[in-house]
Amino acid sequence: MKRRTVVRSVAFASLGLSAGCFGGISSNPGGSILVRNDDDTSHQITVKLTDDSETEFEREVELNASESVEYSDAFGGGTYGVTVNVDGEESRNDDLNVGSCGAIELHVTVTSGGAIEILQSHCD
């Protein structure tokens, strides 16, 4: 009887430890967002991440030329829609595909000339 209890406990513990490794189960936040202004003028930049129409992350920041800001623990595993607005006019949409790895970096850059660049890192 005790052996069954131990086996059952080990099985449940193993399932709990591996829960973050499966795509259908969301992982804890750990992904970061780096917002940079590489333009020579200041810009008001809004970054929004949505998951099934729900806003998971949204920040608006005013950055001077060559400034940047990083937001850590901004999102976990999954797939997100990314919307970036600059000065309330310029807009760009993209997808962020994290999967089950929450330690992804999303890089949002306003390049010289005011164009928007969105890049993401990958899990090692």
C-alpha positions, 0 to 999 in steps of 0.5 A: 500500500505504501509503495502505491502511494509513493509511486503515485506521488512521484508520478504527480510530482513529475507531471508538475515539474514538466508542466511548463514544457508543453505548449498547451500549458502557459508558463510563468512570465519571464520574457522581456521587452526592449524598446529603443529609439535609434532616431535622432528625435524623441518619440512616444512609443506604445507597445501592446501584446494581446493573447486572444483579444485580451491585453497581456502587456501595454506600455507607453513611453517617451524616449529621447534620441538613443534612449531605451527601456527594458520591461522584464517579466512582461509575458510568458509562453504562448503566441501574442499579437504585437502592436507598436504605435509611434507618436500616435500615427505610425503603426506596425503589427506582428506576431510573437511566437514564444511557445513554451519558452518564456525567456524570450526577448522582444526588441522594438526599435524606432530606426533612424527615419522613424521606421518600426522594427520588431525582432524576437530572440529564440530559446537556446 
